[in-house]
């Protein structure tokens, strides 16, 4: 006969399995653009960044981050 700890363990395992399934589902739905969303650019976005949901090419992303954080070390000006 299962006691309270057994039931808690079963609940925790089921909860973790559901959370992992939900996370994997969201990752598979997450698709970025093939080309940069910047209308003045249109360069291709690397497939690894596309899989992460990237909307900008690496150069435009750097420029956007530099504009958002002026004076930051490593910022492109």
Residue frames as qw, qx, qy, qz and C-alpha x, y, z in Angstrom:
[[0.000, 0.890, 0.456, 0.000, 0.00, 0.00, 0.00],
 [0.436, 0.463, -0.034, 0.771, 1.55, 3.32, -1.05],
 [0.349, -0.638, -0.415, 0.546, 2.15, 5.86, 1.66],
 [0.112, 0.947, 0.142, -0.266, 2.23, 9.66, 1.39],
 [0.251, -0.649, 0.509, 0.508, 5.86, 9.74, 0.22],
 [0.434, 0.128, 0.805, 0.384, 5.13, 7.27, -2.60],
 [0.287, 0.794, 0.535, 0.020, 2.19, 9.38, -3.77],
 [0.061, -0.917, 0.106, 0.381, 4.28, 12.55, -3.61],
 [0.374, -0.387, 0.671, 0.509, 7.06, 10.90, -5.60],
 [0.409, 0.414, 0.761, 0.288, 4.59, 9.73, -8.28],
 [0.155, 0.924, 0.317, -0.146, 3.09, 13.22, -8.46],
 [0.200, -0.792, 0.332, 0.471, 6.53, 14.84, -8.78],
 [0.417, -0.116, 0.762, 0.482, 7.55, 12.44, -11.57],
 [0.338, 0.639, 0.669, 0.175, 4.31, 13.04, -13.49],
 [0.013, 0.950, 0.118, -0.289, 4.63, 16.81, -13.03],
 [0.295, -0.610, 0.512, 0.528, 8.23, 16.78, -14.30],
 [0.427, 0.161, 0.790, 0.409, 7.30, 14.63, -17.30],
 [0.249, 0.821, 0.513, 0.022, 4.45, 17.00, -18.24],
 [0.107, -0.906, 0.109, 0.394, 6.67, 20.06, -17.85],
 [0.376, -0.371, 0.661, 0.532, 9.35, 18.50, -20.04],
 [0.395, 0.436, 0.752, 0.298, 6.81, 17.55, -22.72],
 [0.134, 0.931, 0.310, -0.140, 5.40, 21.10, -22.74],
 [0.235, -0.773, 0.338, 0.482, 8.90, 22.58, -23.01],
 [0.418, -0.090, 0.754, 0.498, 9.86, 20.31, -25.91],
 [0.333, 0.671, 0.648, 0.135, 6.62, 21.21, -27.70],
 [0.023, 0.958, 0.076, -0.277, 7.31, 24.94, -27.38],
 [0.341, -0.558, 0.538, 0.531, 10.85, 24.48, -28.69],
 [0.429, 0.209, 0.775, 0.414, 9.58, 22.70, -31.80],
 [0.222, 0.837, 0.498, 0.030, 7.06, 25.49, -32.51],
 [0.207, -0.857, 0.091, 0.464, 9.70, 28.19, -32.17],
 [0.677, 0.300, 0.398, 0.541, 10.81, 29.11, -35.66],
 [0.125, -0.670, 0.025, 0.731, 12.43, 32.36, -36.64],
 [0.541, 0.778, -0.022, -0.318, 12.81, 34.06, -39.95],
 [0.867, 0.184, 0.234, 0.400, 15.04, 32.91, -42.79],
 [0.422, 0.483, 0.050, 0.766, 16.00, 36.48, -43.69],
 [0.232, -0.155, -0.398, 0.874, 16.56, 39.55, -41.54],
 [0.027, 0.761, 0.640, -0.102, 13.43, 41.47, -40.51],
 [0.144, -0.640, 0.060, 0.753, 15.27, 44.78, -41.06],
 [0.620, 0.706, 0.326, -0.104, 13.81, 46.10, -44.32],
 [0.214, 0.897, -0.357, -0.147, 17.11, 47.75, -45.24],
 [0.300, -0.523, 0.795, 0.068, 19.04, 44.48, -44.84],
 [0.878, 0.256, -0.086, -0.396, 17.39, 41.21, -45.83],
 [0.212, 0.516, -0.829, 0.043, 20.54, 39.12, -45.16],
 [0.769, -0.137, -0.606, -0.149, 20.15, 35.43, -44.37],
 [0.526, -0.616, 0.415, -0.414, 19.92, 34.33, -40.73],
 [0.174, 0.351, -0.918, 0.062, 22.04, 31.35, -39.70],
 [0.662, -0.240, -0.619, -0.348, 19.88, 28.21, -39.22],
 [0.475, -0.192, -0.698, 0.499, 21.06, 27.80, -35.61],
 [0.044, 0.112, 0.282, -0.952, 19.76, 31.29, -34.80],
 [0.493, -0.121, -0.432, -0.745, 16.57, 30.67, -36.79],
 [0.583, -0.242, -0.776, 0.003, 15.86, 27.62, -34.61],
 [0.302, -0.285, -0.568, 0.711, 16.06, 29.90, -31.57],
 [0.077, 0.823, 0.554, -0.101, 13.53, 32.32, -33.03],
 [0.323, -0.363, 0.133, 0.864, 15.93, 35.01, -34.28],
 [0.378, 0.817, 0.415, -0.132, 14.34, 37.84, -36.23],
 [0.175, 0.942, -0.245, -0.147, 17.50, 39.77, -37.18],
 [0.814, 0.377, -0.306, 0.319, 20.81, 38.82, -38.79],
 [0.719, -0.365, -0.276, 0.524, 23.79, 38.91, -36.47],
 [0.338, 0.175, 0.025, 0.924, 24.98, 42.33, -37.68],
 [0.291, -0.559, -0.269, -0.728, 21.57, 43.98, -37.26],
 [0.722, -0.563, -0.401, 0.028, 21.17, 42.32, -33.84],
 [0.614, -0.170, -0.209, 0.742, 24.51, 43.76, -32.73],
 [0.085, 0.328, 0.127, 0.932, 23.53, 47.22, -33.97],
 [0.501, -0.613, -0.382, -0.477, 20.17, 47.02, -32.18],
 [0.747, -0.491, -0.347, 0.285, 21.80, 45.97, -28.92],
 [0.483, 0.011, -0.090, 0.871, 24.45, 48.69, -29.23],
 [0.128, -0.478, -0.222, -0.840, 21.73, 51.31, -29.75],
 [0.648, -0.607, -0.386, -0.251, 19.81, 50.00, -26.75],
 [0.740, -0.601, -0.054, 0.297, 22.92, 50.05, -24.50],
 [0.440, 0.812, -0.174, 0.341, 25.22, 52.88, -25.63],
 [0.117, -0.784, 0.514, -0.329, 28.66, 52.92, -24.05],
 [0.923, -0.257, 0.262, -0.113, 28.61, 49.22, -23.21],
 [0.262, -0.564, 0.724, 0.301, 31.96, 47.46, -23.63],
 [0.353, 0.043, 0.881, 0.311, 32.05, 45.66, -26.97],
 [0.426, 0.704, 0.449, -0.348, 29.20, 47.74, -28.40],
 [0.493, 0.267, 0.495, 0.664, 29.39, 48.38, -32.12],
 [0.054, 0.731, 0.219, -0.644, 29.16, 52.05, -33.03]]
